[in-house]
């Protein structure tokens, strides 16, 4: 049995602390930089319904029919904050960015 999940997309924006502070102030009311922000495109109920609809359409469609992927949302990561956190945690910057990406995805 092969279960195929609908395709999904998200965007990731890497910014400096000043831009992250602006995003955090505007969208969360917190006037300081943070490490990662997530902006979901849909709430979880909408996402579940769209996922089920796409699955049904793919099951009943002819091969090679193109269906648009689900857009999950946006993730914003502050590189300077990630670098500071990586240094404190004693691991590499790429590992910290990866951790922040996973953290951001979980909030979508």
BAKEDO-479851 format. One line per 3 residues: their letters; for each residue x, y, z of N, C-alpha, C, O. Coordinates in steps of 0.05 Angstrom, whole numbers. Layout:
REM residues N
a) X Y Z X Y Z X Y Z X Y Z | ...;
This chain:
REM residues 108
xxx) 17 -24 0 0 0 0 18 25 0 36 27 16 | 12 43 -18 28 67 -20 10 91 -13 -11 95 -26 | 17 105 7 1 129 15 17 153 6 40 158 14;
xxx) 4 169 -11 17 193 -21 4 218 -7 -20 221 -8 | 21 234 5 12 258 18 13 281 -3 29 281 -21 | -5 300 0 -4 323 -18 22 338 -15 33 339 7;
xxx) 31 350 -37 55 366 -35 49 392 -20 27 402 -21 | 70 402 -7 67 427 8 91 445 3 113 435 -3 | 87 471 7 109 490 4 108 509 28 87 513 40;
xxx) 131 521 33 133 543 53 155 561 44 172 553 28 | 156 585 54 178 603 48 194 608 73 183 609 95 | 220 612 70 238 618 92 253 644 85 265 646 64;
xxx) 251 663 103 264 689 99 286 692 120 280 690 144 | 310 697 112 332 702 131 337 732 132 341 745 112 | 337 742 157 339 771 161 359 777 183 370 760 197;
xxx) 365 803 186 381 813 208 364 819 232 340 817 231 | 377 827 254 362 832 279 344 856 277 322 856 288 | 352 877 262 335 901 259 308 894 246 287 902 255;
xxx) 310 879 224 285 871 209 269 852 226 244 854 226 | 282 834 241 267 816 258 253 831 280 230 824 287 | 266 851 291 253 868 312 228 881 301 208 883 314;
xxx) 230 891 276 207 904 263 184 884 260 161 890 267 | 190 860 250 169 839 247 157 832 274 132 830 276 | 173 829 294 164 821 320 146 843 333 126 837 345;
xxx) 154 868 329 138 890 339 111 892 325 91 896 338 | 111 890 299 87 893 284 67 869 288 44 874 292 | 78 845 288 60 822 288 55 810 315 36 795 319;
xxx) 73 815 335 69 804 361 68 825 383 62 819 406 | 74 850 376 74 872 396 97 871 415 96 882 437 | 119 856 408 143 854 424 165 869 410 174 860 388;
xxx) 175 891 422 194 908 408 223 899 413 239 914 424 | 229 875 405 257 865 406 260 842 385 240 831 376 | 284 837 378 289 816 359 284 789 373 286 786 397;
xxx) 278 769 357 275 741 366 289 723 346 299 733 325 | 290 698 351 305 680 334 288 671 310 299 670 287 | 263 664 314 246 654 292 217 662 296 207 662 318;
xxx) 204 669 274 176 675 274 163 657 252 175 652 231 | 138 648 257 123 633 238 97 646 232 84 657 250 | 89 646 207 65 658 198 49 638 182 53 635 158;
xxx) 31 623 196 16 602 182 -3 615 161 -14 636 165 | -6 601 138 -23 610 117 -52 603 124 -71 618 117 | -56 580 136 -83 570 143 -83 559 171 -62 552 182;
xxx) -107 558 183 -108 545 209 -109 515 204 -113 506 182 | -105 499 225 -102 470 222 -127 457 211 -125 438 196 | -151 467 217 -176 455 206 -177 460 176 -184 441 161;
xxx) -170 484 166 -170 490 138 -150 472 123 -155 462 102 | -127 469 136 -105 453 124 -114 424 121 -109 411 101 | -127 413 142 -136 385 141 -157 382 119 -156 362 104;
xxx) -176 400 116 -196 398 95 -183 399 68 -190 383 50 | -165 419 63 -152 421 37 -135 396 31 -134 387 8 | -122 385 51 -106 361 47 -124 338 39 -117 323 21;
xxx) -147 335 52 -166 313 45 -177 317 17 -180 298 2 | -183 342 10 -194 348 -17 -173 341 -38 -180 328 -59 | -148 349 -34 -127 342 -54 -123 312 -56 -119 302 -78;
xxx) -124 298 -34 -121 269 -35 -143 256 -51 -137 239 -68 | -168 266 -48 -190 255 -63 -187 261 -93 -192 244 -110 | -179 286 -99 -176 294 -127 -154 277 -140 -158 269 -163;
xxx) -132 273 -127 -110 257 -138 -119 228 -143 -111 216 -163 | -135 217 -125 -145 190 -128 -163 187 -152 -162 166 -166 | -178 207 -158 -197 206 -180 -187 219 -206 -202 222 -225;
xxx) -163 228 -206 -153 243 -230 -137 225 -248 -128 203 -241 | -134 234 -273 -118 220 -292 -88 224 -285 -82 244 -273 | -71 205 -293 -43 209 -287 -32 235 -299 -41 244 -319;
xxx) -12 246 -286 2 270 -294 -14 295 -292 -6 316 -302 | -37 294 -278 -52 318 -273 -38 334 -252 -29 323 -231 | -35 359 -256 -19 376 -238 -39 390 -218 -58 403 -226;
xxx) -33 386 -192 -49 399 -171 -30 418 -157 -7 411 -151 | -39 442 -150 -22 461 -136 -16 451 -108 -33 439 -95 | 9 455 -99 16 446 -71 2 464 -51 -5 487 -56;
xxx) -1 453 -27 -11 469 -4 11 489 4 34 481 6 | 4 514 8 23 533 19 19 535 49 -2 544 58 | 39 526 64 37 524 93 40 551 106 27 557 127;
xxx) 58 568 96 62 594 108 91 603 105 106 593 89 | 98 623 122 125 635 121 139 631 148 127 631 169 | 166 628 146 183 627 169 204 648 166 216 651 144;
xxx) 209 664 187 230 685 186 250 678 208 243 673 231 | 276 677 200 298 670 218 318 693 219 327 702 198 | 325 701 243 346 721 246 373 707 247 379 692 265;
xxx) 390 713 227 417 700 226 435 710 249 448 693 261 | 436 736 255 453 744 278 445 731 305 462 722 320 | 419 729 309 409 716 334 416 686 333 424 675 354;
xxx) 412 674 311 420 645 308 449 641 313 457 622 326 | 466 659 303 495 657 308 502 659 337 519 645 347 | 489 678 351 494 681 380 485 656 395 500 646 413;
xxx) 462 646 388 452 622 402 470 597 396 474 581 413 | 480 595 372 497 573 364 523 574 381 533 554 390 | 534 598 385 558 601 400 554 594 430 570 580 442;
xxx) 531 602 441 525 596 469 521 565 472 530 554 492 | 508 553 452 501 525 454 525 507 445 524 483 448 | 546 520 435 570 505 427 565 486 404 575 463 404;
xxx) 548 494 385 545 479 360 547 498 337 547 522 341 | 547 488 313 551 505 289 526 521 282 504 515 290 | 531 542 267 510 560 257 489 544 241 465 548 244;
xxx) 499 527 223 480 512 206 462 494 223 438 491 217 | 473 482 244 456 465 262 435 482 276 412 474 279 | 443 506 284 423 524 297 402 533 277 378 534 284;
xxx) 409 540 253 390 548 233 371 525 227 346 529 225 | 382 500 225 365 477 221 345 474 244 321 468 239 | 355 477 268 337 474 292 315 495 291 292 489 297;
xxx) 322 520 283 302 541 281 282 536 259 258 543 261 | 291 524 237 273 517 215 253 497 225 229 500 219 | 262 476 238 244 456 249 224 468 268 200 463 267;
xxx) 234 485 286 217 499 306 196 515 291 172 514 298 | 204 530 271 185 546 256 164 530 242 141 537 241 | 173 508 230 154 490 215 133 479 235 110 476 228;
xxx) 142 471 259 123 460 278 101 480 286 79 472 294 | 107 506 283 87 527 289 68 532 266 48 546 269 | 74 521 242 57 525 219 33 506 221 16 506 204;
